[in-house]
Amino acid sequence: MYDVVISGAGPAGSKCAEIIAKAGYKVALIERDSNWRKPCGGAVSSRIFKYYPQLRKLDYTPIFGMTIYSADYHQLRYSWKNIRDYSINVDRLSFDNFIRDVAVDTGAEFFDKNISFDYIRKNNKRVGIKTKTSSGTEEYYGKLIVIADGMSSKLAIKSGLREKWNINEIGVGKCAILEGENSLDKENMSMFFKPYKGYAWIFPLDDKRFNIGCGTWPEENLNYNINYLYSKFIKDPFLKKFFPQTNYKTIWEAAYPVPAVGVKENCLYEDNLMIVGDAAGFVSPISGEGIHPSVVSGNAAAETAINALENENISKETLKYYKFNPNIKKIIRNFKMKTSMINFFFENGGKFLSNMLELAEKNDNFRDQVINMFLFNQIPSKDYFLKIKTYK
Ligand SMILES: Cc1cc2nc3c(=O)[nH]c(=O)nc-3n(C[C@H](O)[C@H](O)[C@H](O)COP(=O)(O)OP(=O)(O)OC[C@H]3O[C@@H](n4cnc5c(N)ncnc54)[C@H](O)[C@@H]3O)c2cc1C
């Protein structure tokens, strides 16, 4: 019998397992396949170092800046060197296994090649998780259950807390790790907003490798084919200056959906159960950033679980503190602000976003406001939006 059984060892599940195990509780961390590379751009903000200081010792190229492009290639380049810590771009295969190892090192028991598919129920109560393995079915009993198995979680739906994602609640992305000579600035990431509701990116990984991809937000999923958008982007003549060669080696490529409407705040907890990470919508609605929010949610759920176990009360009355954790409240608030802005920026085929970057090119004060909004989550003034709307 475990104190906590966690389904899914991505950023949310691994952080949750680590913190609970560190507090001395018995944790089972269940993973479908540790050889799976989560489809992802892999850009991680420097805020991750607070949760994983160990990452500083790894050989990641420090990222000190970002260039944002509008659909018609107005651009804003920003460097945070000397202002804040550097960010990193990670390959999710090694990154996920690294943070799993951190959880195991603190005492969590890791069960790989286990596909969670249902709850074990006794007297109408959930008392654990059933998994499928190559040799049959396994059962993991636990006082508390944490659902951390991502966007496609079956257990989140079976919990009764939320329904299947509606097509209007998800975005779709396709990305690849490519390798070859290039003239990318290795310390800078690029985001290309598009005339459709979505964006593309190039995130350098090292001297030769980079993550490249694109995604659509809700409404456009049915209007555009993601494979078409991806091949159009990688052949974009504007990118020729970065990629002089004709052939780049594809190390890996994949497409995957992503939650796009912010945190499902009414679906986060139940008696003896919490949902964390993508499974609960912890992804930023404009940038698609989900690694850091998922880690934060895993951490908050872990703190809540420890408190519940200490007090021997695992009812929803105790678990509600997960939702009221200040960091979770901050994420929910921030994502709501971004959701309300997303329509504005993509209106008129990306015209407002283009106006915004053109205004930033001309006026330093306005440029600061754009940076504060994109990178430091500050809510812009009404005047800011009015300027963008009436510019052209
Ligand atoms: C195309 C794309 C690009 C993205 N780019 C970025 C980016 O650049 N930066 C960023 O911060 N975020 C990005 N995101 C979002 C980010 O990938 C997610 O928000 C983040 O991975 C969520 O972490 P998680 O732990 O909740 O879920 P996941 O990372 O999905 O982890 C879930 C884990 O559960 C396992 N699992 C699944 N089902 C089962 C099961 N039945 N039983 C057991 N285990 C199971 C999986 O194998 C996986 O290891 C991107 C997403 C997409 C789709």
The ligand as an SDF file (V2000), in Angstrom:
LIG
                    3D

 53 58  0  0  0  0  0  0  0  0999 V2000
    3.7960   20.6980  -29.8940 C   0  0  0  0  0  0  0  0  0  0  0  0
    3.9520   21.1830  -28.4750 C   0  0  0  0  0  0  0  0  0  0  0  0
    4.9610   22.0930  -28.1600 C   0  0  0  0  0  0  0  0  0  0  0  0
    5.1200   22.5260  -26.8290 C   0  0  0  0  0  0  0  0  0  0  0  0
    6.1510   23.3610  -26.5440 N   0  0  0  0  0  0  0  0  0  0  0  0
    6.3610   23.7620  -25.2610 C   0  0  0  0  0  0  0  0  0  0  0  0
    7.4940   24.5420  -24.9200 C   0  0  0  0  0  0  0  0  0  0  0  0
    8.3240   24.8890  -25.7720 O   0  0  0  0  0  0  0  0  0  0  0  0
    7.6630   24.9040  -23.6290 N   0  0  0  0  0  0  0  0  0  0  0  0
    6.7830   24.5290  -22.6550 C   0  0  0  0  0  0  0  0  0  0  0  0
    6.9790   24.9160  -21.4810 O   0  0  0  0  0  0  0  0  0  0  0  0
    5.7160   23.7550  -22.9460 N   0  0  0  0  0  0  0  0  0  0  0  0
    5.4910   23.3490  -24.2240 C   0  0  0  0  0  0  0  0  0  0  0  0
    4.4360   22.5180  -24.5090 N   0  0  0  0  0  0  0  0  0  0  0  0
    3.5610   22.0710  -23.4130 C   0  0  0  0  0  0  0  0  0  0  0  0
    4.2690   20.9990  -22.5660 C   0  0  0  0  0  0  0  0  0  0  0  0
    4.7470   19.9940  -23.4030 O   0  0  0  0  0  0  0  0  0  0  0  0
    3.2900   20.4060  -21.5480 C   0  0  0  0  0  0  0  0  0  0  0  0
    2.5470   21.4300  -20.9500 O   0  0  0  0  0  0  0  0  0  0  0  0
    4.0070   19.6070  -20.4730 C   0  0  0  0  0  0  0  0  0  0  0  0
    4.7030   18.5290  -21.0260 O   0  0  0  0  0  0  0  0  0  0  0  0
    2.9840   19.0750  -19.4610 C   0  0  0  0  0  0  0  0  0  0  0  0
    3.6100   18.2500  -18.5100 O   0  0  0  0  0  0  0  0  0  0  0  0
    2.7730   17.0810  -17.7990 P   0  0  0  0  0  0  0  0  0  0  0  0
    3.6980   16.4110  -16.8690 O   0  0  0  0  0  0  0  0  0  0  0  0
    1.4970   17.6080  -17.3150 O   0  0  0  0  0  0  0  0  0  0  0  0
    2.3650   16.0980  -18.9870 O   0  0  0  0  0  0  0  0  0  0  0  0
    3.2850   15.2780  -19.9870 P   0  0  0  0  0  0  0  0  0  0  0  0
    4.5510   15.9610  -20.2470 O   0  0  0  0  0  0  0  0  0  0  0  0
    2.4190   14.9400  -21.1470 O   0  0  0  0  0  0  0  0  0  0  0  0
    3.6270   13.9600  -19.1750 O   0  0  0  0  0  0  0  0  0  0  0  0
    2.6690   12.9610  -18.9560 C   0  0  0  0  0  0  0  0  0  0  0  0
    3.3950   11.6580  -18.7150 C   0  0  0  0  0  0  0  0  0  0  0  0
    2.4130   10.6550  -18.4660 O   0  0  0  0  0  0  0  0  0  0  0  0
    2.6920    9.5020  -19.2320 C   0  0  0  0  0  0  0  0  0  0  0  0
    1.4210    8.8380  -19.5040 N   0  0  0  0  0  0  0  0  0  0  0  0
    0.4700    9.1810  -20.4020 C   0  0  0  0  0  0  0  0  0  0  0  0
   -0.5650    8.3280  -20.3340 N   0  0  0  0  0  0  0  0  0  0  0  0
   -0.2570    7.4220  -19.3660 C   0  0  0  0  0  0  0  0  0  0  0  0
   -0.9290    6.2970  -18.8320 C   0  0  0  0  0  0  0  0  0  0  0  0
   -2.1390    5.9250  -19.2630 N   0  0  0  0  0  0  0  0  0  0  0  0
   -0.3120    5.5970  -17.8420 N   0  0  0  0  0  0  0  0  0  0  0  0
    0.9110    5.9840  -17.3670 C   0  0  0  0  0  0  0  0  0  0  0  0
    1.5870    7.0350  -17.8530 N   0  0  0  0  0  0  0  0  0  0  0  0
    1.0170    7.7570  -18.8350 C   0  0  0  0  0  0  0  0  0  0  0  0
    3.3800   10.0280  -20.4800 C   0  0  0  0  0  0  0  0  0  0  0  0
    4.1820    9.0200  -21.0880 O   0  0  0  0  0  0  0  0  0  0  0  0
    4.1990   11.1940  -19.9320 C   0  0  0  0  0  0  0  0  0  0  0  0
    5.4710   10.7910  -19.5020 O   0  0  0  0  0  0  0  0  0  0  0  0
    4.2390   22.0630  -25.8200 C   0  0  0  0  0  0  0  0  0  0  0  0
    3.2360   21.1560  -26.1380 C   0  0  0  0  0  0  0  0  0  0  0  0
    3.0910   20.7170  -27.4540 C   0  0  0  0  0  0  0  0  0  0  0  0
    2.0260   19.7070  -27.7620 C   0  0  0  0  0  0  0  0  0  0  0  0
  1  2  1  0
  2  3  1  0
  2 52  2  0
  3  4  2  0
  4  5  1  0
  4 50  1  0
  5  6  2  0
  6  7  1  0
  6 13  1  0
  7  8  2  0
  7  9  1  0
  9 10  1  0
 10 11  2  0
 10 12  1  0
 12 13  2  0
 13 14  1  0
 14 15  1  0
 14 50  1  0
 15 16  1  0
 16 17  1  0
 16 18  1  0
 18 19  1  0
 18 20  1  0
 20 21  1  0
 20 22  1  0
 22 23  1  0
 23 24  1  0
 24 25  2  0
 24 26  1  0
 24 27  1  0
 27 28  1  0
 28 29  2  0
 28 30  1  0
 28 31  1  0
 31 32  1  0
 32 33  1  0
 33 34  1  0
 33 48  1  0
 34 35  1  0
 35 36  1  0
 35 46  1  0
 36 37  1  0
 36 45  1  0
 37 38  2  0
 38 39  1  0
 39 40  1  0
 39 45  2  0
 40 41  1  0
 40 42  2  0
 42 43  1  0
 43 44  2  0
 44 45  1  0
 46 47  1  0
 46 48  1  0
 48 49  1  0
 50 51  2  0
 51 52  1  0
 52 53  1  0
M  END
$$$$
